[in-house]
């Protein structure tokens, strides 16, 4: 998956269409960064890197698909 299309073109109130194209590597970098900030926000307590990753993945995918 060299390139991925995040979200189908959507119409907003001004009838503009938006398409976001990112690479899988860029998406993974965004997820890693979000996971770090989620852990930092909780003070790095109760460490669960896998949970942090899945939460961040959900957050980033929602942002890319909006």
Helices and strands as residue ranges (DSSP letters): E 3-11, E 17-23, H 24-41, H 49-64
